[in-house]
Amino acid sequence: MNISLRGMVLDRYANITEFAHAIGWNRKKASDIVNRRRRPSAHDMEEIAHVMDIRDDRTFMALFFGNQVHKVD
């Protein structure tokens, strides 16, 4: 699964400013996280999942951890 936070945000919101308003962050923080200039904290990830309505564990893991997580048999 290859997804990006930026892609998901811009699919749902008109721009980063609108996303920042929805999540209650300033535009700089939202832009830095969405554009991968800043890593989100665990709390930030929870807030993003909430406003983006991410309920699926696989989507959450792919979005925030991407290739860092490997399936163990």
Rosetta blueprint (number, residue, H / E / L):
1 M L
2 N L
3 I L
4 S L
5 L H
6 R H
7 G H
8 M H
9 V H
10 L H
11 D H
12 R H
13 Y L
14 A L
15 N L
16 I H
17 T H
18 E H
19 F H
20 A H
21 H H
22 A H
23 I H
24 G L
25 W L
26 N L
27 R H
28 K H
29 K H
30 A H
31 S H
32 D H
33 I H
34 V H
35 N L
36 R L
37 R L
38 R L
39 R L
40 P L
41 S L
42 A H
43 H H
44 D H
45 M H
46 E H
47 E H
48 I H
49 A H
50 H H
51 V H
52 M L
53 D L
54 I L
55 R L
56 D L
57 D H
58 R H
59 T H
60 F H
61 M H
62 A H
63 L H
64 F H
65 F H
66 G H
67 N H
68 Q H
69 V L
70 H L
71 K L
72 V L
73 D L
